[in-house]
Amino acid sequence: MTERKGPRARLGPSPTLAVLFLLPALLLLGVWMVYPVIYSIFRSLYDATGERFVGLGNYGSIFTDSATLTTIRNNIIWVVVAPLVVTVLGLIFAVLTERIRWATAFKLVLFMPMAVSLLAAGVIFRLVYEQDPDKGVANAVLTTVHDTFSAGQGYPGARPRENDQSPAVAQQDGTVTVRQPARPGQAVLIPLVGLPPDSVKDAPPATAVAPADGVAADAIGGTVWLDVVRGGGGTVNQVDPQEKGLAGITVEAVSDGQVKATTETAADGTFHLTGLPAGSYTVRLPQSNFAAPFNGLTWLGPTLITPAIIGAYIWVWAGFAMVLIAAGLSAVPRDALEAARIDGATEWQVFRRITVPLLAPVLLVVFVTMVINVLKVFDLVFIIAPGSVQPQANVIALEMWRVSFGGGNNQGMGSALAIFLLVLVVPFMIFNIRRFRRDER
Amino acid sequence: MASIVLNKVDKIYAGGVKAVNGLDLEIRDGEFMVLVGPSGCGKSTALRMIAGLEDISGGEILIGDRVVNHLPPKDRDIAMVFQNYALYPHMTVEENLAFGLKLRKMSKPEIQKRVGEAARMLGLEQYLKRKPAALSGGQRQRVAMGRAIVREPQAFLMDEPLSNLDAKLRVSMRASLNQLHENLGVTTVYVTHDQVEAMTLGDRVCVLRDGVLQQVDTPQNLFDNPVNLFVAGFMGSPAMNVTYADLIRDNGGAAVVFAGYRLPVPDSTFAEKPGLDRYLGKKIILGIRPSDFEDSRAAHGSIGGWVRVPVRANVTEELGSEINVLFTIDAPPVEHKDAMAAQHDGDEEETSLPLGGNKSLWTARVNARSHVRPGQEVELVVDTHNLHFFDVDSGLSIGHEANISR
């Protein structure tokens, strides 16, 4: 080959033309990327007013100020938890939907949160995490599950009358005990008040248990009832026909500080503590009968706020991860999986040793993209965290905004935080770009 | 090792498509069985059902004496070689070979011994540390074979393992496969659409069409005594020449008459094909293998009793050792569905140019010494002892033992 010389020797367009084509991109990049970055670095070296040069002072205070340290701690929690959970959930969804009918519909539903702006997602989750179980879905679910598994329904507010005639007395810890010790073969009456009669209006009338009615020789019988007649009347401390029994109340027979027998009241309020040797027993209603109902967790309180917001973030991004991973999954050669099955692998081994390794590049891209995304998380925290717990929920990006525009008015510090964030993101960006470049080759 | 038995096996896909229809097949212990047929005939489906990769819609499959209908692939103790190798791309050759053994919790030294042996047998020793992506097609193919061999399974299942190799490699791999089977003696089921592979590899060959078994026999028997037009047309390359002809008996003895030719039918043929005499005076479909032709000039002396057929060569295909002479005869092409199905090998939509009018294209395979050129008149001779006769309506071979009772 002979090497031709001179300007006409080169292939392709002339350098002038190349510059012409590159110019718009360079211009936009310069104005919107390069200049702001450089100016931010410059600005971060000055104080709030922008007049006094403070050197690396702003950076120093990032690592000394306890509020900023909280934001860094929160960011670390975010980076450790969120990308991992999103990727794993995405993988699970992708693998599960691969084999079902209506997979597309399912994927569509999971992907939909992506179509909602993060701000709207924040508003939605503010409602989800509402404390009142009647408003917040999260607590509604929690209380429903809790009430399903924890036995019986309590009677918060129910108590004995506070006078000497009342056969029952409330103790300090909320336990209700019968004043007179009982012996097997006897019957006790435990009248309670303090409940609105409406709350038990559907219950059957209470029945008094008399020793003559067949309390066994080794048992203590009795009745727990609401000793109140609607509209007045009735005899205090006696079971009147209009009065209602209290069902499902735990009753214990105690002797020498030890519980000898436990039972629950029937629908008409009666109970029989059986299997008791002769002796004297204290009959009592434990405090759990009168406990306030479980009202769910304080999601938006200082302790749970960051996990709660991460939950919202996962709701938004898991669908996205699923779609990316599902695309990768469809590129996994089917017959390699079949070959593994014939080679003797169980479905789990196929997943673990063939599918996941073959998906590793996709999983890594999703993971790294999520890390970058999580590092700059802002809007969800800003919307979901109520003002009072924002210091506990704070992340670097939000702190940057707060310091520079949201009241702090210290743009020197804000710039320093921005540059700090940039430094955190850059390694992951480089990693991702490298990957893509390798894939192209 | 074990035999594999298929009892009335059906495969019905969603939508009611019947891919395999009442397949009865017994593959003996240590036998090399080839399933062959045009694409879509159900041969791969049958193989995948044996492997356990497809559900069985009806009937039962036995490996050894176990019914395996509901066993997952991993419990069937079989190994499979796939068309595109299906190697694990993220593992080295060594890991690929050892994967199945590791899953079976075999001891490390035993794994190493077996992998080493297989690698030696297949000449893969210097590639053990490479990933599949760094191997050529032939090497990948050998790794896929090795993965099956190290397992020492009851049976090998092979799904067109050679079809992704180039022609020359395919021939040499075919030979190694033959040798491998000779050495290991493991029951093998081999699926292919290539009838040459089927003929050269199989102890017995099973011809399938539209999910229905056509004929199971040794390759030579399939070639010499095809049970129907489909098998006749499918086995053998170039394909058997067929035409409508009249079977007559007159003063000159029995003969078939077609397109102005008259070929005498020897009496021995009537003895070999009981029932053929009932077709005297009727129309039949006549089949002649291209290899039963010869150029009269090139075959001096060795053609006693052969009949001369003067033709005009349209096209010649010189293969070095022999020449395929393509010529037309003045007879309408046979339009029996079986013959058409065998010609159109699924992949290629139209294998031959449509010939105008009532002409059919025939092929004769003659000795290379004949030096026949396109356009030349050539006098061919036909070995009339090897004529094939088929029923015009059913397409069944007349006088074939499987058809006599039908």
Interface residues (C-beta under 8 A of the other chain):
Chain A: P333 D335 A336 E338 A339 A340 R341 I342 D343 G344 A345 T346 Q349 R353 I354 P357 L358 A360
Chain B: A51 G52 L53 P72 P73 K74 I78 A79 M80 F82 Q83 N84 A86 L87 Y88 P89 H90 F99 G100 L103 R104 R147 R151
